[in-house]
């Protein structure tokens, strides 16, 4: 497999550093970052270690800051501005926070990038968490909620695009429909990725890495299949080989 094909595959992957401490996160990052993959920092790690570690990780490669902002427009705007200053490559918010919140985030991102001279990070909307299905949606929103989680995700993706976001976080099972609705340049970042035969854990809507790419995902978030592997470097390399074949 030519190295350039592996490099192209690596640019499509974020490895989730779902750990409680900087020591554990950095240990894993040192094993996989040389492969060229991006890294993802979520709520647990950010709450434990804060923005200093985010700056460190952003210096090691593309960092996806996965904090899923959802608050009043002014608060989200200020938070997005602060994250832009950290040098992250991608960050997200809940599209269900509404149009005013989303537009405030986009405006804050753009203004801060212009002020600092930084490349504007990608700003993507969370549609429906991959741990949820139609029954969960109705349990939260009542009987009037659409029981079709995938259809709901596509509607939120269309709103995300209309309100100025660069893409969405969505299950790979919705990627094909979102790609058809939102076009070829729209980012579709898919968690809940599990290689064939892997334990699905608490995820309900999952696909293999190759299948996710074939259905239209632009980027994959991969956690436990790499982070809990006996040899994370080898596990990540195997996934990149599978993706390279799919991209070819």
N, C-alpha and C positions, 0 to 999 in steps of 0.2 A: 504494500500500500504506500504510494508516494507520500512524503511528509506534508506536502502542501494540502493534500486532501484531509489529512488528520488535523492540520492547523485550521482549515475551514470548518471542520466539524467542531473543533474546540471553541471557536468563536460563537457557536450556537448554544453553549452549555454554561449554566451557573451551578456550582456545587454549593449546596446549602450547609452553612456552618452552624448547625443547630446544636450549639453547646452552651453551657452556662459560664464558661470562663475563657479569657483570652488565651491562656496557655494551651487549652485543648484546641481552640479554633486555629491558632497559629501553627500548631503541630500538624494539623490536617492540611492547612493551606500550603505549608512547605512541601507536602507530599504531592499535591495535585496541581498547584499553580505552574510548575515547570512545564506541564502539558499544554498550557495556553488557555485553560478554561477560566471563566469568570467565577467570582465568589459571591455568595449571598449571605447577608447579615440580617437576621430576623429579630423579632421582639425580645426573645430571651437573652440573646447575646448583647444586644444594644442596651437593654435595661441593666444588665450586669456590668458592662464594661464601658458604655458610653461612646461619645463621638471621637475620642482619641483613638480607639481601636478602629473605628470606621475609616479615619484618615490613613491609618497604617495599612489596612487592607486595600483601600483604594489605590495605594501606591504600589501594590503587588499585581494589579490587573484590574479588569473591569469589575466594579462592585455594584451589585444590586442591593439597594437598601430597602428591605421588605418590612416596612412599618405600617402599611395599610392605613394611612391617615384618614380619619373620619371625624370631623368636628365642624364648628362654625367656620364660615369662609375666612375670616381674618386669622384665626388660629392656624388653619391649614396653610394659608398663604405664608405666614411667618415660618412655619415649620419647613415648608418646601424651600424657602429662601435659605434657611440654615443648612439644610441637607445639600443644596447646590454648592455652598461654600466648602463642603467637605470633599468635593471632588468625585462624588459618586457617578457612576455611568447610567444607572437606572434607579428610579424609585417609584413607589406606587401609592395609590389612595383608593378608597371605596367609591366607585361610581355612584352607588346608591346614596351618597352624601348630597347629591343634587347638582344642578347646573351651576348655581352661584358658587358653590364650594369648588367645583372642578375648574371653573374659569378663573377663580382667584388663585388657585395653585399654578395654573399655566402662566398667568401674568407675573406672579412672583418668581417663578423659575426663569422666565425670559429676562425680567428686569435685573435679577441678580447675576445671571450669566453675562449680560451686557456690562454691568457695573464692574465685575471682576475680570472680564476677559476670558472666562472659562467657556468650554464647550457646554452648551445646555444639555443636561442629562435627559435621557428619555423619561417621560412621565406616562405611566400606564395605569389603567383602572382595573380594580378587582371586580369581576362580574359575580359569579357564584362560587363560593369556596368548594374545592374538590371533596371536602368531607361532608358536603350536603347533597341531598337528593330532593325529589319533589315532596316527599312526606315531611321532610324537615322544613321546607319552605312554608307548607301549609300549617305546620305546628307553630311557626313564628308569626306568620301574617294572616292566618285564618283561612277559612274555606274559600274566600274569594281569590286567594293566591293561585297563580298558574302552577299546577302540579308538575309541569314539564320543566325541569331545571335547565335543560339545554336550550329550550326556546327562550326562557328568561335571560339566560346568559347572552344569547345573540342580540336581544333587544337592548341590553345594557351596553354591549359592544358598539352598537350603532349610535347610541347616545354618547358614549365616550368619544367616538370619532367626531360627531357633530359639535361637541363642546370643546374640542381642541386637543384631546389627548393623542399621544403617539401610538397607543396600542392598549392592550388589555392583558390581564392575567385570566386564563380560562382553562378549563379541562381540555385535554387533547381531544376528547370526544366531541367538543364543540368547535374545534379548530377549522374543520372544513366548511361548516356553515358560516362561521365568522369571516373566514377568508373570502367566501363568495359575496358576503354582504358588504365588506369593508375594503376590499381591494388588495393588491399585491404588496403594497408598501407598509401596510398596517402591521405593527408588531403584535404577535400573539405568543405570550410567554406561558408555558404550560408546566405546572407542577403535577404531582401525582404520577410521576413517571416510574415505571417498574420494569426492569428487564424480564424476559420470559422466565417463569418459575419463581420469581421473587415474591416474598411476603408482601401483601398489599397494605398491611397495618390498618390505620384508621381511615384510609382513603376508600371512596366508593366509586369514583369515576376515573379509571386509570387506563393507560395504554403503554406499550413498550416504546423505547426511544425511537426506533425506526418507524413504527406505525404512526407516532405523533408527528414526525417530520413529514411523512407521506400525506397526512391529512391536512397539512397547512401550517403547523406550528413554526414560528421563526426561531424561538429559543426554548430550551428545556431547563427546568429546575430539577436537579437530581440530588437527593439527600441520602437516605438510609442505605440504598444499594452500594453507595461509595463509602459514606462515613462510618458505617458499621461493618464494612468488609474487613477481613483479616489483613488484606493488602490493598489499601485504598488506591494506591497508584495503579496497580494492575487492574483493579475493578474499573477505574475511570478510563484507563487505556482501552479496555475491552469495549466499553460503551462507545468511545470515540471511533473505534474501528467499525462498529455496527452502524453508527451514524454516517460515517464516510461512505459506506456501501449504499446506504439509503439515499444520500445526496447524489451519488453517482448515477 
